[in-house]
Amino acid sequence: MKFEIKNRWTGAVQYSCELSAEMAGKSYAMQLGFSVKQAVAAGANLAGADLARADLADAYLADANLARAYLARANLAGANLAGANLAGANLAGANLAGAYLADANLAGANLARAYLARANLAGAYLADANLAGADLARADLADAYLAPVRDDIYAVLSAAPGEAIAVRDAIASGRVDGSVYQGGCACLVGTIANARGVSYEELGDLRPSSSRPAERFFMAIRRGDTPETNAASKLAHGWVSEWIDRMQAAFAVQA
């Protein structure tokens, strides 16, 4: 039986392989996963491939070209994706628990609602990645490229310096929910509004925008997440603390 991997947009065949009689009797997800592993081992270019729901648990996919691939709801638990090109890939709802993504290119990737618990993202390039609702519990984001996010959080704090300590305290105590603008646990802008005692619609020039990097990043932080349990919370807490320390040092010099 021949199995074909096709491009998600054009339908063109990007790789084909013969399946054994045993594999032919497996589920489509397993057949697709097997074919992907064969393709990567053969050095095939799977950029833009339709790989939705593929069963790739524990697969070796290091350095694979999966740019713009459609991997929504794929099972990549424990997979080795070190150095893989996943720029612009759709990984919404994918299971990446324990996956090894060190130095992977995830620029612009859609990781909304992806399960990344215990995933290793050290050194990964995450510029413009969508982490809305992603589970980053005990994930490793050491040295991951998130400079645009950090700088945008700095910009938000610069527009509300009086609330920076309250934001840091809210992150530390698990009182942040990046998916909502109001309530006891709210997103970055909502937390600033809570600290100021006003509605998020009354923050003047600091207007809510779900498209800005800071707010998109905070969507990976949910009620109860703390720096000890969530990688996004840990990074956000560190960045806010750094901003506060810099401002206090600047004021001390001026004084």
Protein Blocks (a to p, Z undefined) as FASTA:
>chain_A
ZZddddfklopafbdcdddfklmmmcfklmmmmmmmmmmmnopafehiacehiacehiaf
ehiacehiafehiafehiacehiacehiacehiacehiacehiafehiafehiafehiaf
ehiacehiafehiacehiafehiacklmmmmmmmmmmmmmmlmmmmmmmmmnopacfkbc
bdjbdcfklmmmmmnopafklnojaccdfkbmklmmmmmpcehiafklomklmmmmmmmm
mmmmmmmmmmmmmZZ
